[in-house]
Amino acid sequence: MRKIITGGITAALALSAAFAVGSLAGTSTGQGAQKSTLSTTMGSSSDCNAGSGADSSGFAILNAPGNPHVAVDRVVGEVSAKRLAPNHTYQVDLAIDSTCMPQGTLSTNTVGNGNFHIDLPVSPGDTYFVVVREPMGNEIVASQPVPLQ
């Protein structure tokens, strides 16, 4: 009986680990879509800073479509903000190697959730992340830097 229970627990743990690994997007080298949480930013409120990763206010998914062996020339992505100020409009920036480029605005609904789509031809960089700002420039949340190939 003990072997059956132990075997069942081992199988359950292996299956849950497989699902956890399978749910991750992309690879550590930057191939495929890269998902990163939106969290409070590191540094001053008006610079182009990455998120701290300490909390979660949604997520950003970034991808460089095309051949992974050619330099990145386009970034597509989705930003899903959660629990920000209700009925508010924010500026969304795409950062390439810590240089922010405005992309447009994200508007939240009555509970503070909103989405934004990114589709931009870009120059190649080493890391990419999203910054969400107040209209006056103060950073609210940002994703952590991810590589793209």
Rosetta silent file (secondary structure, phi, psi, omega in degrees, C-alpha in Angstrom):
SEQUENCE: MRKIITGGITAALALSAAFAVGSLAGTSTGQGAQKSTLSTTMGSSSDCNAGSGADSSGFAILNAPGNPHVAVDRVVGEVSAKRLAPNHTYQVDLAIDSTCMPQGTLSTNTVGNGNFHIDLPVSPGDTYFVVVREPMGNEIVASQPVPLQ
SCORE:     score description
SCORE:     0.000 S_00000001
   1 L     0.000  -41.646 -178.969    0.000    0.000    0.000 S_00000001
   2 H   -61.679  -39.032  179.629    2.842    2.393    0.882 S_00000001
   3 H   -64.324  -37.894  179.658    4.459    1.816   -2.566 S_00000001
   4 H   -66.519  -45.404  179.758    1.200    2.700   -4.316 S_00000001
   5 H   -64.695  -46.273  178.458    0.785    5.927   -2.342 S_00000001
   6 H   -61.375  -43.091  178.083    4.446    6.875   -2.809 S_00000001
   7 H   -62.897  -39.824  178.428    4.209    6.076   -6.532 S_00000001
   8 H   -65.311  -41.763  178.135    1.047    8.167   -6.834 S_00000001
   9 H   -65.074  -43.768  178.983    2.655   11.136   -5.088 S_00000001
  10 H   -61.020  -43.979  179.590    5.765   10.850   -7.284 S_00000001
  11 H   -64.298  -41.264  179.683    3.627   10.730  -10.445 S_00000001
  12 H   -64.350  -42.732  178.821    1.568   13.744   -9.305 S_00000001
  13 H   -64.680  -42.297  179.000    4.695   15.780   -8.571 S_00000001
  14 H   -63.177  -41.581  179.770    6.249   14.879  -11.927 S_00000001
  15 H   -66.297  -42.531  179.019    3.040   15.816  -13.744 S_00000001
  16 H   -66.441  -36.445  176.809    2.720   19.154  -11.922 S_00000001
  17 H   -65.910  -38.940  178.622    6.369   19.968  -12.700 S_00000001
  18 H   -64.255  -42.161  177.975    5.782   19.171  -16.378 S_00000001
  19 H   -66.647  -38.011  179.419    2.771   21.504  -16.477 S_00000001
  20 H   -63.761  -44.804  179.092    4.716   24.257  -14.680 S_00000001
  21 H   -67.405  -40.691 -178.749    7.581   24.037  -17.167 S_00000001
  22 H   -66.750  -22.852 -177.975    5.179   23.782  -20.108 S_00000001
  23 L   -83.838  -10.024  178.416    3.332   26.935  -19.058 S_00000001
  24 L   -76.446  142.467  179.534    6.439   29.105  -19.328 S_00000001
  25 L   -94.831  145.052  173.205    6.759   31.120  -22.529 S_00000001
  26 L    67.578 -169.193  179.123    9.898   31.270  -24.632 S_00000001
  27 L  -125.677  166.938  179.963   13.390   30.195  -23.666 S_00000001
  28 L   -67.135  -18.034  178.960   16.099   31.731  -21.498 S_00000001
  29 L   -89.207   -5.035  176.326   17.988   32.672  -24.681 S_00000001
  30 L   101.191    6.807  177.015   15.078   34.765  -25.993 S_00000001
  31 L   -84.729  134.833 -178.396   13.521   32.452  -28.551 S_00000001
  32 L    86.649  174.902 -179.971    9.740   32.532  -28.569 S_00000001
  33 L   -66.513  138.600 -178.292    7.372   34.820  -26.721 S_00000001
  34 E  -114.014  124.711 -179.568    8.704   36.078  -23.378 S_00000001
  35 E  -105.449  135.657  179.638    6.307   36.731  -20.479 S_00000001
  36 E  -143.714  141.165 -179.513    7.191   39.042  -17.592 S_00000001
  37 E   -72.096  150.082  170.130    5.100   40.430  -14.716 S_00000001
  38 E   -87.050  128.996 -178.482    4.312   44.127  -14.441 S_00000001
  39 E  -148.157  173.200  179.476    5.597   45.386  -11.095 S_00000001
  40 L   -56.028  150.609 -175.353    6.794   48.530   -9.375 S_00000001
  41 E   -88.898  159.071  177.902    9.786   50.106  -11.079 S_00000001
  42 L   -99.286  133.974  178.483   13.353   50.355   -9.863 S_00000001
  43 L    99.004 -164.795 -176.685   14.887   53.846   -9.659 S_00000001
  44 L   -72.179  162.858 -170.595   13.328   57.297  -10.026 S_00000001
  45 L   -78.816   -9.673 -177.605    9.771   57.700  -11.228 S_00000001
  46 L  -117.274    0.983  175.950   10.471   59.441  -14.558 S_00000001
  47 L   -83.164  179.536  177.148   13.391   57.417  -15.948 S_00000001
  48 L   -98.066   84.473 -174.335   13.037   54.370  -18.160 S_00000001
  49 L  -109.852  145.018  175.988   13.323   51.709  -15.444 S_00000001
  50 L   -75.242  162.859  177.251   12.499   48.018  -15.491 S_00000001
  51 E   -72.535  155.994 -178.473   10.103   46.458  -13.019 S_00000001
  52 L   -80.311  -22.991 -176.085   11.343   45.070   -9.730 S_00000001
  53 L    78.618    2.064 -174.173    9.489   41.777  -10.045 S_00000001
  54 L   -77.307  -26.200 -179.318    8.471   42.135   -6.389 S_00000001
  55 L  -140.953 -179.355 -177.916    4.726   42.345   -6.976 S_00000001
  56 L  -134.670  124.614  174.536    2.307   41.840   -9.849 S_00000001
  57 L  -122.836   35.837 -177.963    0.044   44.329  -11.568 S_00000001
  58 E   116.851 -154.515 -177.886   -0.455   42.196  -14.659 S_00000001
  59 E  -156.910  164.828  172.704    2.008   41.055  -17.303 S_00000001
  60 E  -128.765  139.389  174.150    3.599   41.788  -20.661 S_00000001
  61 E  -119.373  121.802 -179.853    4.316   39.253  -23.394 S_00000001
  62 E  -120.554  145.217 -179.661    6.909   40.292  -25.997 S_00000001
  63 E  -147.661  148.840  173.276    8.033   38.422  -29.099 S_00000001
  64 L  -113.674   96.405 -176.273   10.291   39.025  -32.096 S_00000001
  65 L   -68.587  156.053  178.125    8.607   37.142  -34.946 S_00000001
  66 L   113.175 -164.493 -177.660   10.647   35.691  -37.762 S_00000001
  67 L   -71.061  123.518 -178.388   13.909   33.772  -38.052 S_00000001
  68 L   -69.219   -9.365 -178.965   15.646   33.455  -34.647 S_00000001
  69 L   -99.438    9.643  178.738   19.072   33.582  -36.324 S_00000001
  70 L  -117.799  147.997 -178.960   18.496   37.068  -37.790 S_00000001
  71 L   -57.109  144.402  179.166   18.693   40.344  -35.831 S_00000001
  72 L   -61.720  127.911  176.271   15.426   41.510  -34.259 S_00000001
  73 L  -128.059   -1.637  178.597   13.661   44.001  -36.542 S_00000001
  74 E  -152.671  139.629  175.374   10.110   43.864  -35.166 S_00000001
  75 E  -123.321  130.163  173.497    8.594   43.431  -31.708 S_00000001
  76 E  -120.600  151.939 -179.773    5.000   42.381  -31.124 S_00000001
  77 E  -173.954  173.862  177.415    3.404   41.995  -27.751 S_00000001
  78 E  -131.035  138.526  175.050    0.522   42.309  -25.357 S_00000001
  79 E  -116.082  127.628  178.221    0.310   44.269  -22.126 S_00000001
  80 E  -123.992   98.479 -178.462   -2.323   43.202  -19.598 S_00000001
  81 E   -87.296  139.584 -179.465   -2.500   45.648  -16.681 S_00000001
  82 L  -130.280  140.785  173.178   -4.359   44.629  -13.522 S_00000001
  83 L    58.886   35.779  171.057   -5.508   46.587  -10.467 S_00000001
  84 L   -89.099 -171.563  179.716   -4.341   50.045  -11.623 S_00000001
  85 L   -63.909  133.064  179.483   -6.492   53.151  -11.086 S_00000001
  86 L   -65.257  147.466  175.728  -10.031   52.580  -12.432 S_00000001
  87 L    50.416   48.927 -175.227  -11.171   54.527  -15.520 S_00000001
  88 L  -127.801  154.295  177.786   -7.710   55.968  -16.095 S_00000001
  89 E  -115.339  131.825 -178.657   -5.483   56.393  -19.162 S_00000001
  90 E  -121.677  154.467  172.681   -1.779   55.517  -19.091 S_00000001
  91 E   -89.423  138.680  176.986    1.076   55.866  -21.569 S_00000001
  92 E  -112.525  128.189  177.083    2.748   52.616  -22.662 S_00000001
  93 E  -115.574  147.329  167.875    6.440   52.619  -23.643 S_00000001
  94 E  -104.446  124.800  179.096    8.559   49.867  -25.147 S_00000001
  95 E  -101.892  129.807  173.753   12.102   49.957  -23.764 S_00000001
  96 E  -117.539  115.327 -176.178   15.003   48.635  -25.798 S_00000001
  97 L    50.039   46.097  176.856   18.181   48.456  -23.725 S_00000001
  98 L    67.215   21.400  171.358   16.659   50.968  -21.249 S_00000001
  99 E  -112.453  113.875 -175.786   15.681   53.515  -23.930 S_00000001
 100 E   -83.730  138.960  175.451   11.919   54.092  -23.809 S_00000001
 101 E  -126.630  118.887  179.738    9.840   54.676  -26.929 S_00000001
 102 E   -59.534  137.761 -179.113    6.187   55.761  -26.503 S_00000001
 103 E  -114.006  -28.436 -177.071    3.733   53.310  -28.100 S_00000001
 104 E   153.770 -160.331 -176.783    0.290   54.642  -27.244 S_00000001
 105 E  -120.855  148.510  176.124   -2.236   54.667  -24.428 S_00000001
 106 E  -116.948  126.963  177.993   -3.842   52.004  -22.288 S_00000001
 107 E  -109.010  136.027  179.696   -7.227   52.761  -20.702 S_00000001
 108 L   -94.233  156.779  177.775   -8.442   50.901  -17.643 S_00000001
 109 L   -89.454 -164.461 -175.341  -11.982   49.794  -16.922 S_00000001
 110 L   -68.515  -13.497  176.973  -14.017   50.280  -13.724 S_00000001
 111 L  -110.761    4.983  175.658  -11.827   47.804  -11.783 S_00000001
 112 L    90.563   18.190  178.223   -8.463   49.064  -13.092 S_00000001
 113 L  -104.611  143.917  177.790   -7.753   46.455  -15.774 S_00000001
 114 E  -159.292  159.785 -178.859   -6.679   47.274  -19.332 S_00000001
 115 E  -128.773  154.008  179.414   -4.899   45.811  -22.368 S_00000001
 116 E  -147.491  139.801  178.780   -2.574   47.201  -25.021 S_00000001
 117 E  -105.710  135.899  177.249   -1.111   45.695  -28.208 S_00000001
 118 E  -112.973  132.884  173.836    2.460   46.412  -29.397 S_00000001
 119 E  -152.109  101.853 -169.034    3.548   45.949  -33.030 S_00000001
 120 E  -143.494  129.037  168.519    6.630   47.957  -33.888 S_00000001
 121 E   -69.509  134.695 -175.371    9.590   47.800  -36.277 S_00000001
 122 L  -138.411  165.786  169.018   12.676   48.290  -34.097 S_00000001
 123 L   -84.349  149.661 -179.428   16.451   48.355  -34.058 S_00000001
 124 L   -62.363  148.149  175.509   18.053   45.283  -32.463 S_00000001
 125 L  -145.163  176.632  178.367   18.777   45.356  -28.740 S_00000001
 126 L   -89.349  -39.029 -179.825   19.862   43.026  -25.961 S_00000001
 127 L  -137.652  155.357 -177.178   16.803   43.379  -23.697 S_00000001
 128 E  -136.482  141.955  173.891   13.234   44.618  -24.021 S_00000001
 129 E  -155.497  167.459 -177.363   10.617   45.621  -21.460 S_00000001
 130 E  -110.586  139.313  175.082    7.373   47.592  -21.124 S_00000001
 131 E  -121.845  131.772  175.854    6.846   50.713  -18.986 S_00000001
 132 E  -109.580  124.017 -174.538    3.374   52.004  -18.020 S_00000001
 133 E  -123.576  156.992  166.615    3.326   55.720  -17.076 S_00000001
 134 L   -67.117  157.714  178.548    0.976   58.416  -15.909 S_00000001
 135 L   -56.664  -27.058 -179.854    0.299   60.987  -18.661 S_00000001
 136 L   -85.631    1.231  173.658    2.746   63.380  -16.916 S_00000001
 137 L   108.546  -14.637 -179.314    5.563   60.821  -17.159 S_00000001
 138 L   -69.218  129.678  178.731    5.695   59.141  -13.734 S_00000001
 139 E   -71.377  136.929  177.404    6.242   55.401  -14.037 S_00000001
 140 E  -102.565  -57.048  177.937    3.554   53.243  -12.462 S_00000001
 141 E  -143.946  162.583  176.442    4.649   49.694  -13.350 S_00000001
 142 E  -152.958  158.219  175.131    7.047   47.997  -15.744 S_00000001
 143 E   -86.627  168.354  175.311    7.961   44.499  -16.842 S_00000001
 144 L   -84.602  150.941 -179.059   11.360   42.960  -16.217 S_00000001
 145 L   -63.188  138.225  175.940   13.856   42.963  -19.143 S_00000001
 146 E  -130.116  148.570  173.869   13.732   39.937  -21.417 S_00000001
 147 L   -81.304  151.147  173.669   15.964   38.916  -24.326 S_00000001
 148 L  -132.079  140.309  174.640   14.366   38.457  -27.758 S_00000001
 149 L  -128.992    0.000    0.000   15.701   36.561  -30.757 S_00000001
